[in-house]
Amino acid sequence: MRCGYGSLAVIKGVSLHVEQGEIVSLIGANGAGKTSLLKAIAGLLPLWAGSIHLDGSDITGTPAWRGVSRGLVLVPEGRGIFADMSVLDNLIVGGYRNRDRQLAIDRVLERFPRLHERQRQIAGTLSGGEQQMLAIARALVGRPRILLLDEPSMGLAPLIVKDVFDIVRGLRSQGVTVFIVEQNAVAALGIADRGYVLETGEVILEGTGEALRENPEVKRAYLGKGYREVWE
């Protein structure tokens, strides 16, 4: 896969896969191309070369709105909630193409008790962690076959980050496939079945989440001293 903006190539030949039921993490520094890669997968950034397949079907060039109806759902960087709408109305919008929308909303409100308590509250008045929960819950109402998460830890305190990633880990046990793009390598690799490391638009390493956490290059570049004590 290759793509970019104007004449600037941002993704320079990336090849990766996500199996059903997995959590796969993509880590990398700022400017590595992580968000651009997610946008390309979601249909928001046209490919220059390569292809994207979902369950064996070529979906290259499929508009983002049509991709949602096929189960490809993105939680964007910065959450992207409708701040002036209630929590419940955000969930209703998330399930606009779901014929069983009310059932799906009931299930996510059961899964996220804090959102259930605040369902009539204006979304913009929620805490940062609650807004991230809402962004994930809204995506789940759309019944994703694969959930794309872009920097879910951004702007959150460390303890809240752990709460959010515990939620993401729990999605796997409920059969949700997750591809998560994250600068916080500690959190991302802590929940990943497998992972990739992206550097200047190219994958330079791949392996299981545990193998990447123990890789000396990854430790030196992304994890930092004492990372295990902080996360575990």
C-alpha positions in Angstrom: 0.0 0.0 0.0 1.2 3.5 -0.9 -0.5 6.8 -0.3 0.1 10.4 0.6 -0.9 14.0 0.2 -0.2 16.0 -3.0 3.2 14.8 -4.2 4.3 13.8 -0.7 4.4 10.0 -0.1 3.5 9.3 3.6 2.8 5.5 3.4 5.6 3.9 1.3 4.8 0.3 0.7 3.1 -1.0 3.9 1.8 -4.6 4.0 0.0 -5.9 7.0 -3.0 -8.1 8.0 -5.4 -8.5 10.9 -7.1 -11.8 11.6 -10.6 -12.1 12.9 -10.8 -11.8 16.7 -7.3 -10.3 17.0 -6.1 -7.1 18.6 -3.3 -5.8 16.4 -1.4 -2.7 17.4 0.6 -0.3 15.1 3.0 1.8 17.0 5.4 4.6 15.9 6.6 8.1 16.6 4.7 11.2 15.7 4.9 11.7 11.9 5.4 8.0 11.2 2.2 7.9 9.1 0.0 6.0 11.5 -3.1 8.1 11.2 -2.7 8.3 7.4 -2.6 4.6 7.2 -5.9 4.3 9.2 -7.5 6.9 7.0 -6.5 4.9 3.9 -7.9 1.7 5.3 -11.2 3.5 6.3 -11.5 5.0 2.8 -10.7 8.6 3.7 -7.4 8.8 1.9 -7.1 7.4 -1.7 -4.4 4.8 -2.4 -1.7 5.5 -4.9 -0.9 1.8 -5.2 -1.9 -1.5 -3.5 -5.2 -2.8 -2.3 -7.3 -3.3 0.8 -9.3 -6.5 1.4 -12.0 -7.2 4.0 -13.0 -10.9 4.4 -11.5 -11.7 1.0 -13.3 -8.9 -0.8 -11.4 -6.1 -2.5 -12.7 -2.8 -1.0 -10.0 -0.5 -2.4 -11.6 2.8 -3.3 -14.8 2.2 -1.3 -16.1 5.4 0.2 -15.8 5.6 4.0 -19.6 5.7 4.4 -20.0 2.5 2.4 -17.2 0.9 4.3 -19.1 1.5 7.6 -22.1 -0.5 6.2 -19.6 -3.4 5.5 -18.4 -3.3 9.1 -15.3 -1.1 8.8 -15.7 1.4 11.6 -13.1 4.1 12.6 -12.9 5.9 16.0 -10.8 8.9 14.9 -8.0 10.7 16.7 -9.5 13.2 19.1 -12.6 11.1 19.6 -14.9 13.0 17.1 -18.0 12.9 19.3 -20.9 15.3 18.7 -20.2 17.6 21.7 -23.5 19.5 21.6 -25.6 16.3 21.5 -26.5 14.0 24.4 -24.7 10.7 25.0 -27.8 8.8 23.8 -28.1 10.9 20.6 -24.4 10.2 19.8 -25.2 6.5 20.1 -28.3 6.8 17.9 -26.2 8.4 15.2 -23.6 5.7 15.5 -26.2 3.1 14.7 -28.0 4.9 11.9 -27.4 1.9 9.5 -28.2 -0.8 12.0 -31.7 -2.2 11.8 -31.3 -3.5 15.4 -30.1 -0.1 16.6 -32.0 0.0 19.9 -30.8 -3.5 20.9 -27.2 -2.5 20.1 -27.6 0.7 22.1 -29.0 -1.3 25.1 -26.0 -3.6 24.9 -23.4 -0.9 24.8 -25.1 1.0 27.7 -24.9 -2.3 29.7 -21.3 -2.6 28.7 -20.5 1.0 29.7 -22.3 1.7 33.0 -21.0 5.2 33.3 -22.5 6.1 29.9 -25.8 4.5 31.0 -25.8 6.8 34.0 -25.0 9.8 31.7 -27.1 9.0 28.6 -29.1 12.2 28.8 -26.0 14.3 29.5 -24.5 16.6 26.8 -21.4 14.7 25.5 -19.1 17.7 25.6 -19.5 17.9 29.4 -18.1 14.4 29.9 -14.6 13.8 31.2 -11.9 13.0 28.6 -12.0 9.3 29.6 -15.8 9.2 29.3 -15.7 10.9 25.9 -13.3 8.2 24.7 -15.6 5.5 26.1 -18.5 7.2 24.2 -16.5 7.3 21.0 -15.8 3.5 21.3 -19.4 2.8 22.3 -20.8 4.8 19.4 -18.6 2.8 17.0 -19.8 -0.5 18.5 -23.5 0.4 17.9 -22.6 0.2 14.2 -21.7 -3.5 14.7 -18.2 -3.3 13.4 -16.5 -6.4 11.9 -13.2 -4.6 12.5 -12.8 -1.6 14.8 -10.1 0.9 13.8 -8.9 3.0 16.8 -6.7 6.0 16.3 -4.7 7.2 19.3 -7.3 6.4 22.0 -4.9 7.4 24.8 -4.4 10.9 23.5 -4.9 13.5 26.2 -5.8 11.1 29.0 -4.2 10.6 32.4 -2.3 7.4 32.9 -4.9 5.7 35.1 -7.6 6.6 32.6 -5.5 5.2 29.8 -5.4 1.9 31.6 -9.1 1.9 32.0 -9.7 2.6 28.3 -7.2 -0.1 27.2 -8.9 -2.6 29.6 -12.1 -1.9 27.7 -10.4 -2.5 24.4 -8.9 -5.8 25.7 -12.4 -6.8 26.8 -13.7 -6.4 23.2 -11.6 -9.3 22.0 -13.4 -11.7 24.4 -16.7 -10.5 22.8 -15.5 -11.3 19.3 -14.6 -7.8 18.1 -11.6 -7.5 15.9 -9.5 -4.4 16.7 -6.7 -2.6 14.8 -5.3 0.1 17.1 -2.9 2.9 16.1 -1.1 4.3 19.1 1.9 6.3 20.1 1.7 4.9 23.6 3.6 1.7 22.9 3.4 0.5 26.5 -0.4 0.5 26.4 -0.8 -0.7 22.8 1.6 -3.7 23.1 0.2 -4.6 26.5 -3.1 -5.7 24.9 -1.9 -6.8 21.5 -1.9 -10.3 20.1 0.4 -9.0 17.4 2.0 -5.7 16.5 3.8 -3.6 13.8 6.3 -0.8 14.2 5.9 2.0 11.6 8.8 4.4 10.9 8.6 7.1 8.2 5.8 5.3 6.3 7.3 1.8 6.4 6.9 -1.2 8.6 10.3 -2.0 10.2 9.3 -4.6 12.7 6.5 -7.0 13.4 5.7 -9.8 15.8 3.6 -10.7 18.8 2.8 -8.0 21.3 5.1 -9.7 23.9 7.9 -10.2 21.4 7.9 -6.5 20.5 7.8 -5.4 24.1 10.9 -7.5 24.7 12.7 -6.3 21.5 15.7 -4.2 22.5 15.2 -1.8 19.6 11.5 -1.2 20.6 12.4 -0.8 24.2 15.0 1.8 23.4 13.0 3.8 20.9 9.4 3.5 22.3 9.1 2.0 25.7 11.5 3.9 28.0 13.0 2.9 31.3 10.7 1.3 33.8 7.9 0.8 31.3 6.9 -2.6 32.7 6.4 -1.2 36.2 4.3 1.7 35.0 2.0 -0.5 32.9 1.8 -3.7 35.0 
